[in-house]
Amino acid sequence: MTYKEFSDKLNELGLTRQEFAKLSGYKYKTILDWVRPIKSIPDWVESWLYYYDKAKKSDELIEKIEQYKSLAM
């Protein structure tokens, strides 16, 4: 994953680098260093972002289902 792909994915997910740092337990400075070619983005980041996206979509779906259930009562 390139730094541009990482940045684009964060934007798509509505996450800032600071939020990603807090959620992932990484230091913000470390994440900023990934922009340099000498510091590569760890392999786990791509799958973390994929599963974060899935979880976010699942949460949104569950919320909509709960809203519809409350309307049907």
C-alpha positions in Angstrom: 0.0 0.0 0.0 1.4 3.4 -1.0 1.0 6.5 1.2 -1.4 7.9 -1.3 -3.6 4.8 -1.2 -3.4 5.0 2.6 -4.5 8.6 2.6 -7.2 8.0 0.0 -8.6 5.1 2.1 -8.6 7.2 5.2 -10.5 10.0 3.4 -13.0 7.4 2.1 -13.6 6.1 5.6 -13.8 9.6 7.1 -10.8 9.0 9.3 -8.0 11.5 10.1 -4.5 10.3 10.6 -4.9 11.3 14.3 -8.0 9.1 14.6 -6.2 6.2 12.9 -3.3 6.6 15.2 -5.6 6.5 18.3 -7.6 3.5 17.0 -4.6 1.5 15.9 -2.4 2.3 18.9 0.4 3.8 16.7 2.1 7.1 17.4 0.9 9.9 15.1 4.5 10.7 14.3 5.1 7.2 13.1 2.2 7.4 10.7 3.4 10.7 9.4 6.8 9.1 8.7 5.2 6.5 6.4 5.2 9.2 3.7 9.0 8.9 3.4 10.1 6.1 1.1 12.5 4.7 3.7 9.6 4.0 6.1 7.0 1.7 4.5 3.5 1.2 5.7 3.2 -2.1 7.6 1.4 -4.9 5.7 -1.4 -5.2 8.4 -2.6 -1.6 7.7 -4.4 -2.5 4.5 -6.4 -5.4 6.1 -7.1 -3.3 9.2 -8.6 -0.6 7.0 -10.6 -3.2 5.1 -12.1 -4.7 8.3 -12.7 -1.2 9.8 -14.7 -0.4 6.6 -16.7 -3.7 7.0 -17.4 -3.0 10.6 -18.5 0.5 9.9 -20.9 -0.6 7.2 -22.2 -3.4 9.5 -22.8 -0.9 12.3 -24.7 1.4 9.9 -26.9 -1.5 8.7 -27.7 -2.6 12.2 -28.6 1.0 13.1 -31.0 1.2 10.1 -32.6 -2.2 11.0 -33.1 -1.0 14.6 -34.7 2.2 13.3 -37.1 0.2 11.1 -37.9 -2.1 13.9 -38.9 0.8 16.2 -41.1 2.2 13.4 -42.9 -1.1 13.0 -43.9 -1.3 16.6 
